[in-house]
């Protein structure tokens, strides 16, 4: 993880921001440009049992990231993801449902800095234009 600020900043991202509908904006491109790693939430149309299993696994991974001081945010709305995070003992992360790339950038700029890296790396983690 040395030299890669994304190693300490993870966005749990609803499917619609990774695979935008026609006319939607590419949230993945914004997250990448701003230096955030992404964990894609399963699409809402997955079978419920499959979705629950994926979200449970994802919450366990996020818990480990949180233990190591990662900055974690949620991009999009997903009640089942909220439930899985709560079941893993995680507080609700900062969340936004941006309508465009500028709103997503503004949300990411306001996100808490990671605790898992020192002040020099935290400054670098603020990304371009921050």
Wavefront OBJ file of the C-alpha trace (Angstrom):
o trace
v 0.000 0.000 0.000
v 2.992 2.316 0.168
v 2.654 5.115 -2.345
v -0.990 4.389 -3.139
v -3.312 6.682 -1.198
v -6.299 4.604 -2.341
v -5.076 1.919 0.016
v -6.684 3.879 2.833
v -9.786 5.346 1.156
v -12.640 3.094 0.094
v -16.000 4.026 -1.377
v -18.772 1.452 -1.052
v -20.494 2.214 -4.311
v -23.971 1.373 -5.545
v -24.106 -0.414 -8.876
v -25.663 2.573 -10.679
v -22.512 4.634 -10.161
v -20.276 1.870 -11.504
v -22.578 0.834 -14.356
v -24.500 4.038 -15.086
v -27.750 4.010 -16.992
v -27.806 5.882 -20.303
v -27.444 9.562 -19.505
v -26.008 8.838 -16.037
v -22.536 9.866 -15.003
v -19.573 7.546 -14.525
v -19.010 7.584 -10.768
v -16.206 5.054 -11.080
v -14.181 7.460 -13.229
v -14.645 10.231 -10.646
v -13.682 7.961 -7.750
v -10.579 6.831 -9.616
v -9.573 10.393 -10.510
v -10.007 11.441 -6.868
v -7.864 8.542 -5.637
v -10.526 6.335 -4.011
v -10.673 2.563 -4.069
v -14.099 1.094 -4.800
v -16.077 -1.818 -3.436
v -19.107 -2.243 -5.669
v -22.340 -3.117 -3.899
v -24.345 -5.878 -5.568
v -27.066 -4.762 -7.930
v -30.565 -4.563 -6.468
v -31.840 -7.151 -8.945
v -29.581 -9.934 -7.619
v -31.471 -12.746 -5.881
v -32.035 -11.788 -2.227
v -30.023 -14.697 -0.791
v -27.070 -13.996 -3.081
v -27.204 -10.291 -2.300
v -27.315 -10.956 1.449
v -24.281 -13.265 1.251
v -22.290 -10.737 -0.782
v -23.191 -7.898 1.588
v -22.229 -9.959 4.642
v -18.831 -10.703 3.090
v -18.400 -7.080 2.069
v -19.242 -5.870 5.600
v -16.580 -8.196 7.047
v -13.997 -6.714 4.672
v -15.087 -3.177 5.529
v -14.787 -3.967 9.241
v -11.175 -4.970 8.674
v -10.531 -1.776 6.699
v -12.069 0.274 9.513
v -9.820 -1.452 12.060
v -6.829 -0.261 10.048
v -7.927 3.369 9.840
v -9.332 3.514 6.341
v -11.643 6.341 5.362
v -14.884 4.697 4.275
v -17.818 6.342 2.511
v -20.990 5.064 0.896
v -22.032 6.346 -2.518
v -25.681 5.608 -3.235
v -28.663 4.321 -1.318
v -28.814 0.701 -0.179
v -30.808 -0.278 2.932
v -29.540 -3.875 2.788
v -25.931 -2.627 2.814
v -26.760 -0.441 5.815
v -28.144 -3.500 7.619
v -25.093 -5.629 6.779
v -22.693 -2.935 8.014
v -24.690 -2.517 11.237
v -24.761 -6.297 11.779
v -20.949 -6.291 11.510
v -20.807 -3.598 14.201
v -19.887 -0.738 11.900
v -21.274 2.770 12.277
v -22.986 4.172 9.213
v -20.323 5.746 6.982
v -20.754 9.204 5.464
v -23.116 8.863 2.514
v -24.118 10.757 -0.599
v -26.398 10.100 -3.535
v -24.816 12.488 -6.020
v -26.632 13.418 -9.185
v -23.505 14.405 -11.114
v -19.721 14.261 -11.049
v -19.335 17.643 -9.345
v -21.566 16.572 -6.443
v -19.545 13.377 -6.039
v -16.257 15.300 -6.078
v -17.560 17.710 -3.429
v -18.688 14.814 -1.218
v -15.315 13.074 -1.506
v -13.458 16.314 -0.751
v -15.397 16.630 2.516
v -14.839 13.004 3.582
v -12.787 12.393 6.724
v -9.085 11.793 6.158
v -7.900 8.233 6.763
v -6.557 7.504 10.241
v -4.329 4.719 8.957
v -1.690 6.944 7.403
v 0.595 9.664 8.695
v 0.199 13.403 8.060
v 2.430 13.463 4.970
v 0.518 10.632 3.349
v -2.808 12.158 4.461
v -1.923 15.326 2.562
v -1.120 13.263 -0.515
v -4.358 11.333 -0.049
v -6.337 14.511 -0.453
v -5.873 13.957 -4.166
v -5.608 16.355 -7.070
v -7.460 19.610 -6.758
v -8.343 19.136 -3.101
l 1 2 3 4 5 6 7 8 9 10 11 12 13 14 15 16 17 18 19 20 21 22 23 24 25 26 27 28 29 30 31 32 33 34 35 36 37 38 39 40 41 42 43 44 45 46 47 48 49 50 51 52 53 54 55 56 57 58 59 60 61 62 63 64 65 66 67 68 69 70 71 72 73 74 75 76 77 78 79 80 81 82 83 84 85 86 87 88 89 90 91 92 93 94 95 96 97 98 99 100 101 102 103 104 105 106 107 108 109 110 111 112 113 114 115 116 117 118 119 120 121 122 123 124 125 126 127 128 129 130
